Amino acid sequence: MATPERDRVELVPNGGWDERILVCSCGPLVNSFIVVTARYLVFVDTLINSATAGALLAIAEPWRAGRQLLAINTHADWDHAWGNHMFVGPQAPAPAPIIASRRCAERLRSPEAAEELAAMQAREPGRFDDVRLTPSTLLFEERLTIDGGDLTLELFATPGHRADHISIFIPELRALLAGDAAELPFPFVESAATMPDLRASLARLVALEPQTALYCHAPVGAGPDLLRQNSAYFDLVEGRCRKALARGVPAQPPADADLEELVEFPFAEAVPAGYDPAALEESYRSGHQATLRAMLEHLGGLLLS
């Protein structure tokens, strides 16, 4: 069966970053990465199914000789970790340790993950039929370092988008692989409770002062400026929500409320300059509304504490 265009995995032409970092796009859905070190061939995320993970392996084949395979899950979301079974188990075509946070493995073992897979298999027959939820195998809490011989991969917790999220910094290159901790136009926040975590993670990424920054959901040309734009977005959200609360907007508006109107922060203003709001997926408009709701709830809780 031919791979649908939306799931076609291709090597992105190098835009000026170090040639040891390979960027692979899975259609318009997500980017993943392959880092070529002297010792290891490191896959950063395994994509969505056997076909897409297999395509990553095919792209990496010219660099495979003499290198041990490693894989990393930035987090357990379906577009990042549902190709894990291609690396783990007796039938895996490319056996390799999969490194992730302990929470990532817990999420992949959870009943919620199994329910999500079943629902997506029912909704899109054929696309996820061969997925076997496979937890990551080498787990850490806050930080882990991979010594690749010539390059060092520093893995560190960046929760907020998800509690299990990690990012990767390569100090020799001043290169950051941010995962979903930053996105165009902004990352999705999990809940009001995780709002401080997400903003702290963004601040941590900005403080690294990377020369190269690559994202799972942003054009490769977005660069380090996107980190600062994302951070500024949440600063604006906080400012608008504080003013809204002062006007009497409730900290927990009705489910059908137009949050953009209530907070006076339309989606078009939330998109960084130079990007067309109409060209972005509708999910980001919903994400903006969810962020406004989460910030109102978070600030309302601070006022009551």
C-alpha positions as CSV (number, residue, x, y, z in Angstrom):
1,M,0.0,0.0,0.0
2,A,1.4,3.4,-1.0
3,T,2.1,5.8,1.8
4,P,-0.5,8.6,1.8
5,E,0.9,12.0,1.0
6,R,0.1,13.3,4.5
7,D,2.3,10.6,6.0
8,R,5.2,10.8,3.5
9,V,8.5,11.1,5.3
10,E,11.2,13.1,3.6
11,L,14.6,14.5,4.4
12,V,14.4,18.3,4.6
13,P,17.1,20.2,2.7
14,N,19.7,21.6,5.0
15,G,19.0,25.2,5.7
16,G,22.4,26.1,7.2
17,W,22.5,24.0,10.4
18,D,25.2,21.5,11.1
19,E,25.1,18.6,8.6
20,R,25.1,16.0,11.5
21,I,21.5,17.0,12.2
22,L,19.0,15.6,9.8
23,V,15.5,17.0,9.8
24,C,12.7,14.7,8.5
25,S,9.2,15.9,7.8
26,C,6.2,13.6,8.1
27,G,4.0,15.4,5.6
28,P,2.6,18.6,7.1
29,L,2.1,16.9,10.5
30,V,5.4,16.9,12.3
31,N,9.2,17.0,12.1
32,S,11.5,14.5,13.6
33,F,15.3,14.4,13.7
34,I,18.2,12.1,13.3
35,V,21.5,13.1,14.9
36,V,24.7,11.6,13.5
37,T,27.5,11.3,16.1
38,A,30.8,9.5,16.0
39,R,29.3,6.7,18.2
40,Y,25.6,6.8,17.7
41,L,22.9,7.3,15.2
42,V,20.1,9.0,17.3
43,F,16.5,9.1,16.2
44,V,14.6,11.9,18.0
45,D,11.0,10.7,17.9
46,T,9.7,7.6,16.1
47,L,6.7,9.1,14.3
48,I,3.2,7.5,14.0
49,N,3.4,3.9,12.7
50,S,5.6,1.3,11.1
51,A,5.7,3.0,7.7
52,T,6.8,6.3,9.0
53,A,9.3,4.9,11.4
54,G,10.6,2.6,8.6
55,A,11.0,5.6,6.4
56,L,13.2,7.2,9.1
57,L,15.4,4.1,9.1
58,A,15.7,4.2,5.3
59,I,16.8,7.9,5.4
60,A,19.4,7.1,8.1
61,E,20.8,4.1,6.3
62,P,23.8,5.9,4.7
63,W,25.0,6.8,8.2
64,R,24.3,3.5,9.9
65,A,27.5,1.6,9.5
66,G,29.7,1.6,12.6
67,R,27.2,3.4,14.7
68,Q,24.9,2.1,17.5
69,L,21.3,3.0,17.1
70,L,19.6,5.0,19.8
71,A,16.1,6.5,19.9
72,I,14.6,9.3,22.0
73,N,10.9,10.1,22.7
74,T,10.4,13.8,23.4
75,H,7.0,12.8,24.8
76,A,4.3,10.1,24.4
77,D,1.9,11.9,22.0
78,W,0.8,9.8,19.1
79,D,2.8,11.7,16.4
80,H,6.0,11.3,18.4
81,A,6.1,7.8,19.8
82,W,3.8,5.4,18.0
83,G,6.7,4.1,15.9
84,N,8.5,2.8,19.0
85,H,7.6,-0.9,18.1
86,M,10.1,-0.7,15.2
87,F,12.9,-0.4,17.7
88,V,11.9,-2.7,20.6
89,G,11.0,-6.3,20.8
90,P,12.0,-9.6,19.1
91,Q,10.4,-8.6,15.8
92,A,11.8,-5.1,15.7
93,P,13.7,-4.4,12.5
94,A,16.1,-1.9,14.2
95,P,16.6,-2.9,17.9
96,A,17.7,0.1,19.9
97,P,17.2,1.5,23.4
98,I,14.5,4.2,23.5
99,I,15.4,7.0,26.0
100,A,12.7,9.2,27.5
101,S,11.3,10.6,30.8
102,R,9.8,8.1,33.2
103,R,6.5,9.8,32.7
104,C,6.6,9.1,29.0
105,A,6.9,5.4,29.5
106,E,4.0,5.6,32.1
107,R,1.8,7.4,29.5
108,L,2.5,4.8,26.9
109,R,1.5,2.0,29.3
110,S,-1.6,3.8,30.4
111,P,-5.3,2.8,29.7
112,E,-5.8,6.3,28.2
113,A,-3.1,5.6,25.6
114,A,-4.7,2.3,24.7
115,E,-8.1,4.0,24.4
116,E,-6.7,6.7,22.2
117,L,-5.1,4.1,19.9
118,A,-8.3,2.1,19.6
119,A,-10.3,5.3,18.8
120,M,-7.8,6.4,16.1
121,Q,-7.7,2.9,14.6
122,A,-11.5,3.0,14.4
123,R,-11.6,6.5,12.9
124,E,-8.8,6.0,10.4
125,P,-8.7,2.3,9.3
126,G,-5.3,1.3,7.9
127,R,-3.3,4.1,9.2
128,F,-2.6,2.8,12.8
129,D,-3.5,-0.9,12.4
130,D,0.0,-2.1,13.0
131,V,0.8,0.2,15.9
132,R,1.8,-1.6,19.1
133,L,2.1,0.8,22.0
134,T,5.7,0.3,23.2
135,P,7.0,2.1,26.3
136,S,10.5,3.8,26.2
137,T,13.1,1.5,27.7
138,L,15.8,3.8,29.3
139,L,14.2,6.3,31.6
140,F,15.3,9.4,33.5
141,E,13.8,12.1,35.7
142,E,15.3,15.5,35.0
143,R,18.5,15.2,33.0
144,L,20.5,12.7,31.0
145,T,23.6,13.2,28.9
146,I,24.6,11.1,25.8
147,D,28.3,11.3,24.9
148,G,28.4,10.7,21.2
149,G,32.2,11.1,20.9
150,D,32.1,14.3,18.9
151,L,28.7,15.6,20.0
152,T,27.0,15.7,23.3
153,L,23.2,15.4,23.6
154,E,21.9,16.9,26.8
155,L,18.3,15.7,27.5
156,F,16.4,17.7,30.0
157,A,12.8,18.0,31.3
158,T,10.7,20.7,29.7
159,P,7.2,20.0,31.0
160,G,4.1,22.1,30.3
161,H,2.9,21.0,26.9
162,R,2.9,17.6,28.5
163,A,4.2,16.5,31.9
164,D,6.6,14.0,30.2
165,H,8.1,16.4,27.7
166,I,11.9,16.7,27.2
167,S,14.1,18.8,24.9
168,I,17.6,18.2,23.6
169,F,20.6,20.6,23.5
170,I,23.8,19.9,21.7
171,P,26.4,22.3,23.3
172,E,29.1,21.8,20.7
173,L,26.7,23.2,18.0
174,R,24.7,25.5,20.3
175,A,21.8,23.6,18.7
176,L,18.4,23.0,20.4
177,L,15.8,20.4,19.4
178,A,12.8,21.9,21.2
179,G,10.2,19.2,20.5
180,D,6.8,20.6,21.2
181,A,8.0,22.9,24.0
182,A,7.9,25.7,21.4
183,E,5.9,25.8,18.2
184,L,4.6,28.1,15.5
185,P,2.5,30.1,16.5
186,F,2.7,28.9,20.1
187,P,2.8,25.6,22.1
188,F,-0.3,24.0,23.4
189,V,-0.6,24.1,27.2
190,E,-2.0,21.0,28.9
191,S,-4.0,22.7,31.7
192,A,-4.2,25.7,34.0
193,A,-2.1,23.7,36.5
194,T,0.8,23.3,34.0
195,M,0.8,26.9,32.8
196,P,3.7,27.8,35.1
197,D,5.7,24.8,34.0
198,L,5.3,25.6,30.3
199,R,6.4,29.2,30.8
200,A,9.4,28.1,32.9
201,S,10.4,25.6,30.2
202,L,10.3,28.3,27.6
203,A,12.4,30.6,29.8
204,R,14.9,27.8,30.2
205,L,15.1,27.3,26.4
206,V,15.6,31.0,25.8
207,A,18.3,31.1,28.4
208,L,20.3,28.5,26.5
209,E,20.8,31.2,23.7
210,P,20.9,28.5,20.9
211,Q,22.4,29.5,17.6
212,T,20.2,26.8,15.9
213,A,16.7,25.9,17.1
214,L,14.6,23.3,15.4
215,Y,11.0,22.3,16.3
216,C,8.6,19.5,15.7
217,H,5.8,21.9,14.6
218,A,7.4,24.9,13.0
219,P,9.2,25.7,9.7
220,V,12.9,24.9,9.8
221,G,13.6,28.6,9.2
222,A,11.8,29.8,12.3
223,G,15.1,29.9,14.3
224,P,15.7,30.9,17.9
225,D,13.5,33.9,17.6
226,L,10.5,31.7,17.8
227,L,11.4,30.9,21.4
228,R,11.3,34.5,22.4
229,Q,8.1,35.0,20.4
230,N,6.4,32.1,22.2
231,S,7.5,33.5,25.6
232,A,6.2,37.0,24.6
233,Y,2.9,35.4,23.6
234,F,2.3,34.0,27.1
235,D,3.3,37.3,28.6
236,L,0.6,39.0,26.5
237,V,-1.9,36.3,27.4
238,E,-1.2,37.0,31.1
239,G,-1.5,40.8,30.7
240,R,-4.8,40.5,28.7
241,C,-6.2,38.0,31.2
242,R,-5.3,40.1,34.2
243,K,-7.1,43.1,32.6
244,A,-10.1,40.9,31.8
245,L,-10.4,39.6,35.4
246,A,-10.2,43.2,36.6
247,R,-13.1,44.0,34.3
248,G,-15.1,41.3,36.0
249,V,-14.6,38.4,33.5
250,P,-15.0,35.2,35.5
251,A,-11.9,33.0,36.1
252,Q,-13.9,30.1,34.8
253,P,-16.1,31.4,31.9
254,P,-18.9,29.3,30.5
255,A,-17.9,26.5,28.1
256,D,-19.5,28.2,25.1
257,A,-17.9,31.6,25.8
258,D,-15.9,33.4,23.1
259,L,-12.7,33.7,25.0
260,E,-11.0,35.9,22.3
261,E,-13.8,38.4,22.7
262,L,-14.0,38.2,26.5
263,V,-10.2,38.7,26.9
264,E,-9.9,41.1,24.0
265,F,-7.1,39.1,22.4
266,P,-8.1,37.8,18.9
267,F,-6.2,34.9,17.4
268,A,-4.8,37.2,14.6
269,E,-2.9,39.2,17.2
270,A,-1.5,36.0,18.7
271,V,0.4,35.0,15.6
272,P,4.0,36.2,15.2
273,A,4.6,38.9,12.7
274,G,5.3,37.6,9.2
275,Y,3.0,34.6,9.4
276,D,-0.6,34.4,8.0
277,P,-3.1,33.4,10.6
278,A,-5.3,32.0,7.9
279,A,-2.6,29.6,6.8
280,L,-2.3,28.0,10.2
281,E,-4.3,24.9,11.2
282,E,-7.6,25.6,12.9
283,S,-6.4,23.7,15.9
284,Y,-4.2,26.6,16.8
285,R,-7.2,28.9,17.1
286,S,-8.7,26.4,19.4
287,G,-5.4,26.2,21.2
288,H,-5.4,30.0,21.7
289,Q,-8.9,29.8,23.2
290,A,-7.7,26.9,25.5
291,T,-4.7,29.0,26.5
292,L,-6.8,32.0,27.4
293,R,-9.1,29.7,29.5
294,A,-6.1,28.1,31.2
295,M,-4.6,31.5,32.0
296,L,-7.8,32.9,33.5
297,E,-8.2,29.8,35.7
298,H,-4.5,30.0,36.7
299,L,-4.6,33.7,37.6
300,G,-8.0,33.2,39.3
301,G,-6.5,30.6,41.5
302,L,-3.6,32.9,42.4
303,L,-6.0,35.6,43.4
304,L,-7.9,33.2,45.7
305,S,-4.7,31.8,47.3
